[in-house]
Amino acid sequence: MPASNNNKAFLETEDKQTISCLFNPADLALSQSNGWAGATRPGKGVPTLRYTGAASGVLRLTLFFDTTGTGESVSTHTSKLVGLMEVNSNLPGSSATTGNARPPWVIFHWGDFHSFKSVVTDLEVTFEYFSSSGTPLRARARMTLTQYQQDMAFGPQNPTSGTPYPHRVHRVQPGETLDRISALHFGDSTRWRSIAEANGIEDPLALRAGSLLAIPGRF
């Protein structure tokens, strides 16, 4: 059975909710692929390939849940994962008029590891143990997270993906401003605009304590 850890992994949702992992995953599988194509012609040899673009990154992980110690239904936790695949009409860009709505994106965090913004494209929950009354007490959730947009690199420190330059992540503290955060990471408070652009911040004075910012690498 997986051992618990004080440095617990968690999922951060687009609407600022936190889904804690009862146990850290045993492993993570990250994949990235590029598209290449070449036109074949009769009588010709191997064609020179042409780059056709990057595909979305993929993170696969398995989360383990066990509530035998408390007796509560383990579905209390797994239902939060299922909710990540449900349409949320309160997200930005949603419109009741056009029917434009989608599930939220998420970011997986574990210590120094921070994934790209991603959507849950595949989820399989297996209930493995039940109480005598039929309450599920143990479950395993296999998840596939697919990169939602080009925003921040995945992996531990100094990662690379399809992004123009590597990023770090900063959690906003109460009272912090973009220029202070810029001074902390770059030693130059005037570079706050690069942080604002990397995170799509239109109002630099409206930082929310506890939110996560992608910090562009030095370039």
C-alpha positions as CSV (number, residue, x, y, z in Angstrom):
1,M,0.0,0.0,0.0
2,P,1.5,3.4,-0.9
3,A,2.9,5.4,2.0
4,S,1.7,8.8,2.9
5,N,4.0,11.9,2.7
6,N,3.9,15.3,4.4
7,N,4.6,16.9,1.0
8,K,1.2,15.8,-0.5
9,A,0.4,16.2,-4.2
10,F,-2.7,18.0,-5.2
11,L,-4.7,19.2,-8.2
12,E,-5.5,22.9,-8.6
13,T,-8.6,23.6,-10.6
14,E,-9.3,26.6,-12.9
15,D,-11.9,27.9,-10.4
16,K,-9.2,27.9,-7.6
17,Q,-10.4,24.7,-5.9
18,T,-7.8,22.3,-4.4
19,I,-8.2,18.5,-4.7
20,S,-5.8,16.9,-2.3
21,C,-4.2,13.4,-2.9
22,L,-4.5,11.1,0.1
23,F,-1.3,9.4,-1.1
24,N,1.4,10.6,-3.5
25,P,1.5,8.7,-6.8
26,A,4.1,6.0,-7.3
27,D,5.2,7.4,-10.6
28,L,4.3,9.9,-13.3
29,A,4.5,9.4,-17.1
30,L,5.2,12.5,-19.2
31,S,5.1,12.5,-23.0
32,Q,5.6,15.1,-25.7
33,S,5.5,14.6,-29.4
34,N,6.2,16.7,-32.6
35,G,4.6,16.2,-36.0
36,W,6.7,15.6,-39.1
37,A,5.5,14.8,-42.6
38,G,7.1,14.1,-45.9
39,A,5.5,13.7,-49.3
40,T,6.4,10.4,-51.1
41,R,6.7,10.4,-54.9
42,P,7.0,7.4,-57.3
43,G,10.6,6.7,-58.2
44,K,12.0,8.9,-55.5
45,G,13.7,7.9,-52.3
46,V,13.1,8.8,-48.7
47,P,11.6,12.3,-48.5
48,T,12.9,15.2,-46.4
49,L,10.6,15.6,-43.4
50,R,8.8,18.9,-42.8
51,Y,7.9,20.0,-39.3
52,T,4.1,20.3,-38.9
53,G,3.9,21.5,-35.3
54,A,3.9,20.3,-31.7
55,A,1.3,18.1,-30.2
56,S,-0.1,18.7,-26.7
57,G,1.9,17.2,-23.8
58,V,0.4,14.3,-21.9
59,L,0.7,13.4,-18.2
60,R,-0.5,10.0,-17.0
61,L,-0.7,9.2,-13.3
62,T,-2.5,6.9,-10.9
63,L,-3.9,8.1,-7.6
64,F,-4.7,5.8,-4.7
65,F,-7.4,6.5,-2.1
66,D,-8.1,4.6,1.1
67,T,-10.6,5.6,3.8
68,T,-10.6,2.3,5.8
69,G,-9.3,4.3,8.8
70,T,-12.3,6.6,8.9
71,G,-15.0,4.4,7.4
72,E,-16.3,7.2,5.1
73,S,-17.0,6.4,1.5
74,V,-13.9,6.8,-0.7
75,S,-16.2,8.2,-3.4
76,T,-16.2,11.4,-1.4
77,H,-12.7,11.9,-2.9
78,T,-13.1,10.2,-6.3
79,S,-16.2,12.1,-7.1
80,K,-14.1,15.3,-7.2
81,L,-12.0,13.8,-9.9
82,V,-15.1,12.8,-11.9
83,G,-16.3,16.4,-11.5
84,L,-13.2,17.6,-13.5
85,M,-14.8,16.0,-16.6
86,E,-18.1,17.8,-16.2
87,V,-19.0,21.0,-18.1
88,N,-18.8,24.1,-15.9
89,S,-20.8,26.9,-17.4
90,N,-19.3,29.4,-14.9
91,L,-15.8,29.3,-16.6
92,P,-14.5,32.2,-18.7
93,G,-15.8,32.2,-22.2
94,S,-19.0,30.2,-21.4
95,S,-22.2,31.3,-23.0
96,A,-25.7,30.0,-22.5
97,T,-26.7,31.7,-25.8
98,T,-24.2,29.8,-28.0
99,G,-24.0,26.7,-25.8
100,N,-20.2,27.3,-25.5
101,A,-19.1,25.6,-22.3
102,R,-16.4,23.1,-21.2
103,P,-14.9,21.3,-18.3
104,P,-12.2,23.2,-16.3
105,W,-8.4,22.9,-16.8
106,V,-6.3,21.7,-13.9
107,I,-2.6,21.9,-12.8
108,F,-1.0,19.0,-10.9
109,H,1.4,20.0,-8.2
110,W,3.8,17.8,-6.2
111,G,6.7,19.5,-4.4
112,D,8.8,21.2,-7.1
113,F,6.9,19.5,-9.9
114,H,4.2,21.6,-11.6
115,S,2.4,20.4,-14.7
116,F,1.2,22.4,-17.6
117,K,-2.4,23.6,-17.6
118,S,-4.3,20.4,-18.7
119,V,-7.7,18.9,-19.1
120,V,-8.7,15.4,-18.0
121,T,-9.2,13.5,-21.2
122,D,-9.4,10.0,-19.6
123,L,-10.4,8.8,-16.1
124,E,-10.8,5.3,-14.9
125,V,-11.8,4.7,-11.2
126,T,-11.6,1.2,-9.8
127,F,-13.1,0.5,-6.4
128,E,-11.0,-2.2,-4.8
129,Y,-12.4,-2.8,-1.3
130,F,-15.8,-2.4,0.4
131,S,-17.2,-2.5,3.9
132,S,-19.6,-5.3,4.9
133,S,-22.4,-2.8,4.2
134,G,-21.2,-2.2,0.6
135,T,-19.5,1.2,1.2
136,P,-16.5,1.6,-1.1
137,L,-13.3,2.2,1.1
138,R,-10.5,1.9,-1.4
139,A,-10.1,3.1,-4.9
140,R,-7.5,3.6,-7.6
141,A,-7.9,6.4,-10.2
142,R,-6.0,6.3,-13.5
143,M,-5.9,9.8,-15.1
144,T,-4.7,11.2,-18.4
145,L,-4.1,14.9,-18.4
146,T,-3.6,16.5,-21.8
147,Q,-2.0,20.0,-22.2
148,Y,-4.7,22.6,-22.6
149,Q,-2.5,25.4,-24.0
150,Q,1.1,26.5,-24.4
151,D,1.7,28.2,-21.1
152,M,4.2,26.7,-18.8
153,A,6.8,23.9,-18.9
154,F,6.2,20.6,-17.1
155,G,8.4,18.6,-14.9
156,P,10.7,19.4,-12.0
157,Q,13.2,22.3,-12.0
158,N,14.7,23.3,-15.4
159,P,12.1,21.6,-17.5
160,T,11.5,22.0,-21.2
161,S,8.4,21.4,-23.3
162,G,6.9,23.1,-26.3
163,T,7.2,26.5,-24.6
164,P,9.5,29.3,-25.9
165,Y,11.4,29.3,-22.5
166,P,11.3,27.4,-19.2
167,H,9.2,28.6,-16.3
168,R,9.1,28.5,-12.6
169,V,6.0,28.8,-10.4
170,H,5.4,31.4,-7.7
171,R,2.6,31.3,-5.1
172,V,1.4,34.8,-4.4
173,Q,1.7,35.8,-0.8
174,P,-0.6,38.3,1.0
175,G,0.4,41.9,0.0
176,E,2.7,40.9,-2.8
177,T,2.8,42.9,-6.0
178,L,4.1,42.1,-9.5
179,D,7.1,44.4,-9.2
180,R,8.1,42.8,-5.9
181,I,7.8,39.3,-7.4
182,S,9.8,40.5,-10.4
183,A,12.5,41.8,-8.1
184,L,12.5,38.5,-6.2
185,H,13.0,36.3,-9.3
186,F,14.9,38.6,-11.7
187,G,16.5,41.1,-9.4
188,D,14.8,43.7,-11.5
189,S,11.4,45.1,-10.5
190,T,10.8,46.7,-13.9
191,R,10.4,43.2,-15.5
192,W,7.0,42.7,-14.0
193,R,5.3,43.0,-17.4
194,S,6.9,39.7,-18.6
195,I,5.2,38.0,-15.6
196,A,1.9,39.7,-16.4
197,E,2.1,38.6,-20.1
198,A,3.0,35.1,-19.2
199,N,-0.1,34.8,-17.0
200,G,-2.6,36.9,-19.0
201,I,-2.9,39.4,-16.1
202,E,-4.7,42.6,-17.3
203,D,-4.8,44.3,-13.9
204,P,-1.4,44.0,-12.1
205,L,-3.0,45.4,-8.9
206,A,-5.6,42.5,-8.7
207,L,-3.3,39.7,-7.6
208,R,-5.0,37.1,-5.5
209,A,-3.1,35.7,-2.5
210,G,-2.5,32.0,-2.9
211,S,-2.8,32.0,-6.7
212,L,0.1,30.5,-8.7
213,L,2.0,32.5,-11.3
214,A,4.2,31.1,-14.1
215,I,7.6,32.9,-13.9
216,P,9.3,33.2,-17.3
217,G,12.9,32.0,-17.5
218,R,15.7,34.4,-18.1
219,F,15.9,35.3,-21.7
